[in-house]
Amino acid sequence: MSKKLDRWIDQQNTMETITLQDVYPIGSIYMSMNSTNPSTALGFGTWSAVQGKFLVGVSSETEFNTAGKTGGAKTVTLSTANMPSHNHSISGISQGTVSVPNTGSEADVIVPSGSMSTGYSGSGTAHNNLPPYFAIYIWTRTA
């Protein structure tokens, strides 16, 4: 089945027929709310579904510099290096060391005054990295 579109060429005052294959050449993207493969809906071509991906325009940035390039992650686990510089402190106490008489050993003690830092906090679990989205069926024509 060949679907055709007609368009007028005003300069020559003639009509030229173009097909949907002209509109959707190999490498084209087809988007729809309908899950039907474009080869069935349009009647031509080989189409590959694009699933679970956001579309972004090609740019000079390394992540986006080639058509068809993929990347990104649904979730991200932050490392300590990704968090803002910070510490946790306890005011009014400080840590010190005392010598234990007649043993030659020392013991850590907490004494009132000053401040002291605590250890790390956080669980290290991944968090959602998805921007707001609107899901559609996306296909790219491969042949």
Contacts in CASP RR format, 6 or more apart in sequence:
PFRMAT RR
TARGET T0000
AUTHOR 0000-0000-0000
METHOD contacts of the structure
MODEL  1
MSKKLDRWIDQQNTMETITLQDVYPIGSIYMSMNSTNPSTALGFGTWSAV
QGKFLVGVSSETEFNTAGKTGGAKTVTLSTANMPSHNHSISGISQGTVSV
PNTGSEADVIVPSGSMSTGYSGSGTAHNNLPPYFAIYIWTRTA
1 43 0 8 1.000
2 19 0 8 1.000
2 44 0 8 1.000
3 19 0 8 1.000
3 20 0 8 1.000
3 42 0 8 1.000
3 43 0 8 1.000
4 17 0 8 1.000
4 18 0 8 1.000
4 19 0 8 1.000
4 20 0 8 1.000
5 17 0 8 1.000
5 18 0 8 1.000
5 19 0 8 1.000
5 20 0 8 1.000
5 23 0 8 1.000
6 15 0 8 1.000
6 16 0 8 1.000
6 17 0 8 1.000
6 18 0 8 1.000
7 15 0 8 1.000
7 16 0 8 1.000
7 18 0 8 1.000
8 14 0 8 1.000
8 15 0 8 1.000
8 16 0 8 1.000
9 15 0 8 1.000
9 16 0 8 1.000
20 42 0 8 1.000
20 43 0 8 1.000
20 44 0 8 1.000
21 44 0 8 1.000
21 45 0 8 1.000
24 30 0 8 1.000
24 38 0 8 1.000
24 42 0 8 1.000
24 141 0 8 1.000
25 141 0 8 1.000
26 141 0 8 1.000
26 142 0 8 1.000
26 143 0 8 1.000
27 140 0 8 1.000
27 141 0 8 1.000
27 142 0 8 1.000
28 140 0 8 1.000
28 141 0 8 1.000
29 50 0 8 1.000
29 55 0 8 1.000
29 138 0 8 1.000
29 139 0 8 1.000
29 140 0 8 1.000
30 38 0 8 1.000
30 42 0 8 1.000
30 47 0 8 1.000
30 138 0 8 1.000
30 139 0 8 1.000
30 140 0 8 1.000
30 141 0 8 1.000
31 136 0 8 1.000
31 137 0 8 1.000
31 138 0 8 1.000
31 139 0 8 1.000
32 38 0 8 1.000
32 41 0 8 1.000
32 136 0 8 1.000
32 137 0 8 1.000
32 139 0 8 1.000
33 136 0 8 1.000
33 137 0 8 1.000
34 41 0 8 1.000
34 137 0 8 1.000
35 137 0 8 1.000
37 47 0 8 1.000
37 49 0 8 1.000
37 139 0 8 1.000
38 45 0 8 1.000
38 47 0 8 1.000
38 139 0 8 1.000
38 141 0 8 1.000
39 45 0 8 1.000
39 46 0 8 1.000
39 47 0 8 1.000
45 141 0 8 1.000
45 143 0 8 1.000
46 141 0 8 1.000
46 142 0 8 1.000
46 143 0 8 1.000
47 139 0 8 1.000
47 140 0 8 1.000
47 141 0 8 1.000
47 142 0 8 1.000
48 139 0 8 1.000
48 140 0 8 1.000
48 142 0 8 1.000
49 137 0 8 1.000
49 138 0 8 1.000
49 139 0 8 1.000
50 138 0 8 1.000
50 139 0 8 1.000
50 140 0 8 1.000
51 138 0 8 1.000
53 70 0 8 1.000
53 138 0 8 1.000
54 131 0 8 1.000
54 133 0 8 1.000
55 138 0 8 1.000
56 64 0 8 1.000
57 64 0 8 1.000
58 64 0 8 1.000
58 65 0 8 1.000
58 66 0 8 1.000
58 67 0 8 1.000
59 65 0 8 1.000
63 69 0 8 1.000
63 71 0 8 1.000
72 129 0 8 1.000
73 129 0 8 1.000
74 128 0 8 1.000
74 129 0 8 1.000
74 130 0 8 1.000
75 126 0 8 1.000
75 127 0 8 1.000
75 128 0 8 1.000
75 129 0 8 1.000
76 126 0 8 1.000
76 127 0 8 1.000
76 129 0 8 1.000
77 124 0 8 1.000
77 125 0 8 1.000
77 126 0 8 1.000
77 127 0 8 1.000
78 124 0 8 1.000
78 127 0 8 1.000
80 120 0 8 1.000
87 117 0 8 1.000
88 117 0 8 1.000
88 118 0 8 1.000
88 119 0 8 1.000
88 121 0 8 1.000
89 115 0 8 1.000
89 116 0 8 1.000
89 117 0 8 1.000
89 118 0 8 1.000
90 115 0 8 1.000
90 116 0 8 1.000
90 117 0 8 1.000
90 118 0 8 1.000
91 114 0 8 1.000
91 115 0 8 1.000
92 112 0 8 1.000
92 113 0 8 1.000
92 114 0 8 1.000
92 115 0 8 1.000
93 110 0 8 1.000
93 111 0 8 1.000
93 112 0 8 1.000
93 113 0 8 1.000
93 114 0 8 1.000
93 115 0 8 1.000
93 116 0 8 1.000
94 110 0 8 1.000
94 111 0 8 1.000
94 112 0 8 1.000
94 113 0 8 1.000
94 114 0 8 1.000
94 115 0 8 1.000
94 116 0 8 1.000
95 108 0 8 1.000
95 109 0 8 1.000
95 110 0 8 1.000
95 111 0 8 1.000
95 116 0 8 1.000
96 108 0 8 1.000
96 109 0 8 1.000
96 110 0 8 1.000
96 111 0 8 1.000
97 106 0 8 1.000
97 107 0 8 1.000
97 108 0 8 1.000
97 109 0 8 1.000
98 106 0 8 1.000
98 107 0 8 1.000
98 109 0 8 1.000
99 105 0 8 1.000
99 106 0 8 1.000
100 106 0 8 1.000
100 107 0 8 1.000
110 116 0 8 1.000
END
